[in-house]
Amino acid sequence: MLAIFWCRIFCHPVCYPKINIQIHRTIILPVVVYKCETWSLTLREEYRLRVFENKVLRRIFGLKEDKVTVAWRKLHNVGLNDLYCSPNLVQAIKSSRIRWVRHAANMRERRSVYRVLVGKPEGMRPLGRPRCRWEDILRCIFRKWDVGA
């Protein structure tokens, strides 16, 4: 449903790239990243989000004329990032996740969100490989950014 919506908007010949970027930032991105602070994204899901964002940006900016072959071609990802000049979707999700953790860590001990963040579950764990937890993803992010956790 969302794909049909953005395809119709961005294909319209009246819309210009600046208007399409504003539509992308105000309508599409909030819908895609709603409540992303609590997601535990896998690498495959991060890849899919990047692919979705690149598809939308390619639709906004259109084709580019190659001066060497004098033919029209799709923009490369680096060219899209240069034209869009905003942090990509995955980086925005990671930064909002860090912001939410900071907010939850400052809550009082009576709040349930704080207890979930700090507490350890009791009982038996299911057999097999452990599922990817939100806490593990946060540790990876902190490790990459050299933040003490």
Contacts in CASP RR format, 6 or more apart in sequence:
PFRMAT RR
TARGET T0000
AUTHOR 0000-0000-0000
METHOD contacts of the structure
MODEL  1
MLAIFWCRIFCHPVCYPKINIQIHRTIILPVVVYKCETWSLTLREEYRLR
VFENKVLRRIFGLKEDKVTVAWRKLHNVGLNDLYCSPNLVQAIKSSRIRW
VRHAANMRERRSVYRVLVGKPEGMRPLGRPRCRWEDILRCIFRKWDVGA
2 28 0 8 1.000
2 31 0 8 1.000
2 32 0 8 1.000
6 24 0 8 1.000
6 28 0 8 1.000
6 56 0 8 1.000
6 59 0 8 1.000
7 59 0 8 1.000
9 15 0 8 1.000
9 20 0 8 1.000
9 23 0 8 1.000
10 20 0 8 1.000
10 23 0 8 1.000
10 56 0 8 1.000
10 59 0 8 1.000
10 60 0 8 1.000
11 59 0 8 1.000
15 23 0 8 1.000
17 60 0 8 1.000
17 61 0 8 1.000
20 59 0 8 1.000
20 60 0 8 1.000
21 60 0 8 1.000
21 84 0 8 1.000
24 56 0 8 1.000
24 57 0 8 1.000
24 60 0 8 1.000
25 86 0 8 1.000
28 56 0 8 1.000
29 89 0 8 1.000
29 92 0 8 1.000
32 49 0 8 1.000
32 52 0 8 1.000
32 89 0 8 1.000
33 89 0 8 1.000
33 92 0 8 1.000
33 93 0 8 1.000
33 96 0 8 1.000
36 93 0 8 1.000
36 96 0 8 1.000
36 97 0 8 1.000
37 96 0 8 1.000
37 97 0 8 1.000
37 99 0 8 1.000
37 100 0 8 1.000
37 101 0 8 1.000
38 100 0 8 1.000
38 134 0 8 1.000
39 45 0 8 1.000
39 93 0 8 1.000
39 97 0 8 1.000
39 134 0 8 1.000
40 132 0 8 1.000
40 133 0 8 1.000
40 134 0 8 1.000
40 136 0 8 1.000
40 137 0 8 1.000
41 49 0 8 1.000
41 90 0 8 1.000
41 93 0 8 1.000
41 137 0 8 1.000
42 132 0 8 1.000
46 90 0 8 1.000
49 89 0 8 1.000
49 90 0 8 1.000
49 93 0 8 1.000
50 88 0 8 1.000
50 89 0 8 1.000
50 90 0 8 1.000
52 89 0 8 1.000
53 88 0 8 1.000
53 89 0 8 1.000
54 77 0 8 1.000
54 80 0 8 1.000
57 75 0 8 1.000
57 80 0 8 1.000
57 83 0 8 1.000
57 84 0 8 1.000
58 74 0 8 1.000
58 75 0 8 1.000
58 80 0 8 1.000
61 75 0 8 1.000
61 80 0 8 1.000
61 83 0 8 1.000
62 74 0 8 1.000
62 75 0 8 1.000
63 72 0 8 1.000
63 73 0 8 1.000
63 74 0 8 1.000
63 75 0 8 1.000
64 72 0 8 1.000
64 73 0 8 1.000
64 74 0 8 1.000
64 75 0 8 1.000
65 71 0 8 1.000
65 72 0 8 1.000
65 73 0 8 1.000
66 72 0 8 1.000
66 73 0 8 1.000
75 83 0 8 1.000
81 88 0 8 1.000
87 95 0 8 1.000
94 141 0 8 1.000
97 137 0 8 1.000
97 138 0 8 1.000
97 141 0 8 1.000
98 138 0 8 1.000
98 141 0 8 1.000
101 117 0 8 1.000
101 138 0 8 1.000
104 113 0 8 1.000
104 114 0 8 1.000
104 117 0 8 1.000
105 114 0 8 1.000
105 117 0 8 1.000
107 113 0 8 1.000
107 114 0 8 1.000
108 114 0 8 1.000
109 115 0 8 1.000
138 149 0 8 1.000
139 149 0 8 1.000
142 148 0 8 1.000
142 149 0 8 1.000
143 149 0 8 1.000
END
